[in-house]
Amino acid sequence: MEKVVAIIVAGGIGKRMTTNIAKQYLLLGGIPILSHTLLKFEKVSSINDVILVVPPGDREYVQHSIVEKFNLSKVRSIQEGGRQRQDSVRNGLAMVEDAKGIVLIHDGARPFITTDLIELSIERVEKTGALVVGMPAIDTVKSVEGGNWIKETLQRDFLWFAQTPQVFRADIIKKAYEKAYAEGFYGTDDAEVVERMGITVEMMRGSSANIKITTPEDLVLGEFLMDKL
């Protein structure tokens, strides 16, 4: 088994949550959302190290109130995030020393990822080199233009909603990020940065419960899922 490093991205402040507390620190079932997420990765035996990326100025708080409090022994490094998510991932990647291993990138605000999905994504990427967890589109998707007029209805059979984790061989994701920054490119997710390299990325079915908590409504749904899962 190759060395696997997980980068947990929790560098945002969560403007859509409309609270004074960053969304990843809000309580879910009495425990910070970020703690729920990190505890899942703590349980996965194939994860060797966790690199945690947090908002600027939060490193000491996270170290004492989350990492030490919940005995998260796999968190090897806590880095400060950047202006955008891609900048935060880049800061995490800078701490990945082994270019021969595997890098898994996951949103800190997705606490309902399962250990089974984490393990399966790692197993699959050892063969494919690049993988994204996601879900097929269920609703009809429209493309709109000026004035919100419908331009066309997209073929739903070929549309998926990307989630995390997104998993790559370390050399692939490192080279992809170097190219993106050299060319001033910002993607909407890590897979898009890799796709620009001409590398085919596998889409693996995830879970509808693997939500990213970004709004007050998501937090309510999260509390419901805590009781059901």
C-alpha positions in Angstrom: 0.0 0.0 0.0 1.3 3.4 -1.0 1.5 6.3 1.5 -1.8 8.1 1.6 -2.1 11.8 2.7 -5.5 13.4 3.2 -5.8 17.1 2.8 -8.8 18.4 4.7 -9.8 21.8 3.4 -11.5 23.9 6.0 -10.1 27.3 5.1 -13.4 29.1 4.4 -15.3 31.5 6.7 -18.8 30.3 5.5 -20.5 33.6 4.4 -23.6 31.8 3.4 -24.1 30.4 6.9 -24.9 34.0 8.2 -23.2 33.4 11.5 -20.1 34.9 13.2 -18.6 31.5 13.6 -17.0 29.7 10.6 -19.2 26.9 9.4 -16.7 24.2 10.1 -16.7 25.0 13.8 -20.5 25.0 14.2 -21.9 22.2 16.4 -23.6 19.1 14.9 -24.8 16.7 17.5 -22.9 18.7 20.0 -19.5 18.3 18.2 -17.9 20.7 15.7 -18.6 19.8 12.1 -14.9 19.7 11.4 -14.3 17.2 14.2 -16.9 14.8 12.7 -15.1 14.9 9.4 -11.6 14.4 10.9 -12.8 11.5 13.1 -13.8 9.6 9.9 -10.3 9.9 8.5 -8.8 9.0 11.8 -10.5 5.6 11.6 -9.3 4.7 8.0 -6.2 2.5 8.4 -4.9 3.3 4.9 -4.7 7.1 5.7 -1.1 7.8 7.0 -1.2 11.5 7.5 -3.8 14.3 7.6 -2.9 17.9 6.6 -5.5 20.3 7.8 -6.0 23.7 6.2 -7.8 26.3 8.3 -8.6 30.0 8.1 -5.7 32.4 8.8 -5.3 32.9 12.5 -7.1 29.7 13.5 -4.2 27.3 13.8 -3.8 27.5 17.6 -7.5 27.3 18.2 -7.9 24.2 16.0 -4.8 22.6 17.5 -6.2 22.8 21.1 -10.0 22.7 20.6 -10.2 20.1 17.9 -7.0 18.1 17.2 -6.0 17.7 20.9 -9.5 17.6 22.3 -10.5 14.7 20.0 -7.2 12.9 20.0 -6.7 13.2 16.3 -3.3 11.6 16.0 -3.1 11.6 12.2 -3.2 15.3 11.9 0.5 15.9 11.0 0.3 19.6 10.0 -2.1 22.5 10.3 -1.7 25.1 7.5 -3.4 28.4 6.9 -5.8 28.7 3.9 -5.6 31.2 1.1 -7.9 33.6 -0.7 -9.8 30.9 -2.6 -10.3 27.2 -2.0 -7.7 26.3 -4.7 -5.1 28.5 -2.8 -5.9 26.5 0.4 -5.4 23.2 -1.4 -2.1 24.5 -2.8 -0.9 25.3 0.7 -1.8 21.8 1.8 -0.1 20.2 -1.2 3.1 22.1 -0.3 3.3 19.9 2.8 3.1 16.6 0.8 6.7 15.5 0.4 6.3 12.1 -1.3 5.4 12.5 -5.0 5.0 8.7 -5.3 2.1 8.4 -2.9 -1.6 9.2 -3.1 -3.3 12.5 -2.1 -6.9 12.6 -1.0 -8.6 16.0 -0.9 -11.8 16.4 1.1 -14.0 19.3 2.3 -13.9 19.8 6.0 -17.7 20.7 5.9 -18.6 17.2 4.5 -19.0 15.3 7.8 -21.1 12.5 6.5 -18.5 10.9 4.3 -18.2 7.2 5.2 -15.1 5.3 5.9 -16.2 2.7 3.3 -16.2 5.4 0.6 -12.9 6.7 1.7 -11.3 3.3 1.5 -12.9 2.4 -1.8 -11.8 5.7 -3.4 -8.2 5.0 -2.4 -8.4 1.4 -3.7 -9.7 2.6 -7.0 -7.3 5.4 -7.5 -4.4 3.0 -7.2 -5.5 1.7 -10.6 -6.9 4.8 -12.3 -4.7 7.6 -11.0 -7.4 10.2 -10.6 -10.9 9.9 -9.1 -13.8 12.0 -7.9 -16.7 10.9 -5.8 -20.1 12.2 -7.0 -23.7 11.5 -7.7 -25.7 11.3 -10.9 -28.0 14.2 -11.6 -31.6 13.5 -10.7 -33.3 16.8 -11.5 -33.6 18.2 -15.0 -30.7 20.6 -15.6 -31.2 23.8 -17.7 -28.5 26.0 -19.3 -29.6 29.6 -19.1 -28.2 32.9 -20.5 -28.8 36.7 -20.3 -32.0 37.5 -18.3 -32.3 33.9 -17.1 -33.8 32.6 -20.3 -33.4 28.9 -20.9 -30.9 28.2 -23.7 -31.1 24.4 -23.6 -32.0 21.4 -21.5 -28.9 19.4 -20.8 -28.8 15.6 -21.3 -29.2 14.4 -17.7 -27.8 10.9 -18.4 -24.3 12.4 -18.7 -24.4 14.8 -15.8 -23.0 14.2 -12.3 -22.7 16.4 -9.2 -19.1 16.3 -8.0 -18.4 15.8 -4.3 -15.3 15.1 -2.3 -13.1 13.2 -1.6 -11.2 13.8 -4.9 -8.2 11.4 -5.0 -5.1 11.5 -7.1 -1.6 10.1 -7.4 0.6 12.7 -5.8 2.7 13.4 -8.9 -0.5 14.0 -11.0 -2.1 16.6 -8.6 1.2 18.3 -7.9 2.0 18.8 -11.6 -1.6 19.9 -12.3 -1.4 22.6 -9.6 2.0 23.8 -10.8 0.6 24.1 -14.3 -2.5 25.9 -13.2 -0.6 28.5 -11.2 1.9 29.0 -13.9 -1.0 29.8 -16.3 -3.1 31.8 -13.8 -5.9 29.2 -13.9 -8.5 28.7 -11.2 -10.8 25.7 -11.4 -14.1 25.0 -9.6 -12.6 21.8 -8.1 -9.4 19.8 -8.0 -10.5 17.5 -10.8 -10.9 20.4 -13.3 -7.3 21.3 -12.6 -6.2 17.7 -13.4 -8.5 17.5 -16.5 -6.5 20.4 -18.0 -3.5 18.1 -18.1 -5.3 15.8 -20.5 -5.8 13.2 -17.8 -9.0 11.2 -17.6 -10.6 11.4 -14.2 -12.9 8.5 -13.0 -16.2 9.4 -11.4 -17.2 7.0 -8.6 -20.7 7.0 -7.2 -20.8 8.5 -3.7 -23.7 9.1 -1.4 -26.6 11.5 -1.3 -25.9 11.9 2.4 -22.4 13.2 1.7 -23.6 16.8 1.8 -21.5 19.9 2.2 -22.8 22.1 5.0 -22.8 25.6 3.7 -26.2 27.1 4.7 -28.5 27.2 7.7 -30.8 24.7 5.9 -27.9 22.3 5.4 -27.3 22.4 9.2 -30.9 21.5 9.9 -30.5 18.6 7.4 -27.3 17.6 9.0 -29.0 17.3 12.4 -31.6 15.1 10.8 -29.0 12.9 9.2 -27.2 12.6 12.6 -30.3 10.9 13.9 -30.8 8.6 10.9 -27.3 7.4 10.0 
